[in-house]
Amino acid sequence: MKKSAVIVAGGLGIRMNAVIPKQFLILAGKPLLMHSMQAFSHTYPGINLVLALPSDQFSSWNTLCKAYDFDLPHLLVSGGNTRFHSVQQALTAIPGEGLVAIHDGVRPLVSESLIRSAFQTAEGLGNCIPVLPLTESLRMLTGALSQPVDRTAYRVVQTPQVFHAAVIKQAYNQPYQKHFTDDAMVAESMGETIHLIPGDPVNLKITHPYDLAVAEYLFANHLQQ
């Protein structure tokens, strides 16, 4: 079955205290966004890659590609005002049927085994998202008070999230809603039952300087697989 991957990268680096978009920060010798894209190409050579970036970052990305000899084939599309609109725009560039993975560009340590597991599960069940159990206690805020909740009833959601192309394209044809925070929620709002697989603790989302330092350590010690 034909495979595609949408890589979404619209971060500004505000929480990273960075002067450049966080997807362009250097990790293990090159922009971390390149690691994210190469993970899919290494897993499935020839996979159709679509990168959603803000249009005002196109020039910077093209400059980086030249500077780092990054010649991995991909289609560059203009991202929207929200993640929803960026994915929506990218999906219009996915041809025909098949499977589509949607991945955060700032998760550069995604492993081949997780990518394969997500695609294989989605091929059989229609969709798949990786999740992790919580390891710390949780409390729910109720006004000025709080109360404990059962952490075993919750999971942390990661990417890549994989769907049959026709299903996720149809889901993204609906109007944007503010509570949409990931692709599973968009598909679920159209009646899809979401299927879970074990995620990977190493599959970090680079959000804060601490995350980048951890990612550097993992790469230096060859622990990202």
Residue pairs with C-beta under 8 A, 6 or more apart in sequence:
1 97
1 98
1 99
1 123
2 48
2 96
2 97
2 98
2 99
3 44
3 47
3 48
3 98
3 99
3 100
3 101
3 119
4 47
4 48
4 49
4 50
4 94
4 98
4 99
4 100
4 101
4 165
5 37
5 40
5 47
5 48
5 49
5 50
5 100
5 101
5 102
5 103
5 160
6 50
6 52
6 87
6 90
6 91
6 94
6 100
6 101
6 102
6 103
7 33
7 36
7 37
7 40
7 49
7 50
7 51
7 52
7 74
7 103
7 105
8 52
8 79
8 83
8 86
8 87
8 90
8 102
8 103
8 104
8 105
9 21
9 23
9 33
9 36
9 51
9 52
9 53
9 79
9 104
9 105
9 106
10 52
10 53
10 54
10 79
10 83
10 86
11 21
11 22
11 23
11 105
11 106
12 21
12 22
13 19
13 20
13 21
13 22
13 25
15 207
15 208
16 22
16 25
16 206
16 207
16 208
16 209
16 212
17 209
18 25
20 60
21 57
21 60
22 32
22 106
22 206
22 207
23 31
23 32
23 33
23 53
23 105
23 106
24 31
24 32
24 33
24 57
24 60
24 61
24 64
25 31
25 32
25 206
25 212
26 32
27 35
27 108
27 206
27 212
27 215
27 216
27 219
28 35
28 215
28 216
28 219
28 220
30 68
30 70
31 64
31 68
32 105
32 106
32 108
32 206
32 212
32 215
33 51
33 61
33 105
33 106
33 108
34 64
34 68
34 70
34 72
35 108
35 109
36 103
36 104
36 105
36 106
36 107
36 108
36 110
37 49
37 51
37 72
37 74
37 105
38 72
39 108
39 110
39 111
39 112
39 115
40 47
40 49
40 101
40 103
40 115
40 160
41 47
41 49
41 72
42 112
43 112
43 115
43 116
44 115
44 119
48 75
48 94
48 95
49 72
49 73
49 74
49 75
50 74
50 75
50 77
50 90
50 93
50 94
51 61
51 74
51 75
51 76
51 77
51 90
51 105
52 77
52 78
52 79
52 86
52 87
52 89
52 90
53 61
53 76
53 77
53 78
53 79
54 78
54 79
55 78
55 79
58 76
58 78
61 76
64 70
65 71
75 93
77 89
77 90
77 92
77 93
78 89
79 85
79 86
79 89
79 90
80 86
80 88
80 89
82 176
83 181
84 172
84 176
84 180
84 186
85 176
87 102
87 172
87 183
87 186
88 172
91 100
91 165
91 168
91 169
91 172
94 100
94 165
94 169
96 165
97 164
97 165
97 166
98 164
98 165
99 119
99 122
99 123
99 162
99 163
99 164
99 165
100 162
100 163
100 164
100 165
100 168
101 115
101 118
101 119
101 159
101 160
101 161
101 162
102 159
102 160
102 161
102 162
102 163
102 168
102 183
103 110
103 159
103 160
103 161
104 159
104 205
106 205
106 206
106 207
107 158
107 159
107 203
107 204
107 205
107 206
108 206
108 215
109 202
109 203
109 204
109 215
109 218
109 219
109 224
110 159
110 160
110 200
110 203
111 200
111 202
111 203
111 224
111 225
112 225
113 200
113 225
114 130
114 160
114 199
114 200
114 203
115 160
117 128
117 130
117 197
118 128
118 129
118 130
118 160
118 161
118 162
118 197
119 128
119 162
121 128
121 162
121 195
121 197
122 128
122 162
122 163
122 164
122 195
125 195
126 163
126 164
126 167
126 192
126 195
127 161
127 162
127 163
127 164
127 167
127 168
127 184
127 187
127 192
127 194
127 195
128 161
128 162
128 195
128 196
128 197
129 157
129 158
129 159
129 161
129 162
129 182
129 183
129 184
129 194
129 195
129 196
129 197
130 157
130 158
130 159
130 160
130 161
130 196
130 197
130 198
130 199
130 200
130 203
131 155
131 156
131 157
131 158
131 196
131 197
131 198
131 199
132 155
132 156
132 158
132 198
132 199
132 200
132 201
133 151
133 152
133 155
133 156
134 151
134 152
134 154
134 155
134 156
136 151
137 148
137 151
138 148
138 149
138 151
138 154
139 146
139 147
139 148
139 149
140 146
140 147
140 148
140 149
155 196
156 199
157 182
157 184
157 199
158 199
158 200
158 203
158 205
159 182
159 183
161 182
161 183
161 184
163 171
163 183
163 187
167 187
167 190
167 192
168 183
168 186
168 187
170 190
171 183
171 186
171 187
171 189
171 190
171 192
172 186
174 186
174 189
174 190
177 189
179 185
180 186
180 189
184 194
187 194
188 194
202 218
202 223
202 224
204 211
204 214
204 215
204 218
205 211
206 212
206 215
217 223
218 224
